[in-house]
């Protein structure tokens, strides 16, 4: 049985609300998106998820597992994929993108296990 390729994502902003940044980790490579506009942490997590799916698609990856540490976003994205419906905003963008190649799964992990979160935090130590 072939395993899904893990694609880690995380987003954040400082201050909150503020400038949004995101990171995606695929096969050990870190991709950082420094200027995704302004918003709050929820916007940042959605944009990180969207960038993760866009990146997976642009790399021609199939059967990916998008992994993040924002349970609210994971649950919402999973519901969007299962129902095929989304309200306006980031969820609608994610659903439209998934129509071009949906992830095999969207999964929550603890913050300390999120490779994208670790990469993003390393750029901005507290």
ZIRA-V968590 format. One record per run of one state. SS is the DSSP state (alpha for helix, beta for strand, coil for the rest). FROM is the first residue (numbers start at 1). LEN is the number of residues. Records with the same first field share a line. If there is no record, write none. Layout:
SS=FROM-LEN / FROM-LEN
This chain:
coil=1-4 / 15-3 / 27-2 / 34-4 / 40-1 / 59-5 / 69-2 / 84-6 / 99-6 / 109-2 / 114-1 / 124-3
beta=5-10 / 18-9 / 29-5 / 38-2 / 64-5 / 105-4
alpha=41-18 / 71-13 / 90-9 / 111-3 / 115-9
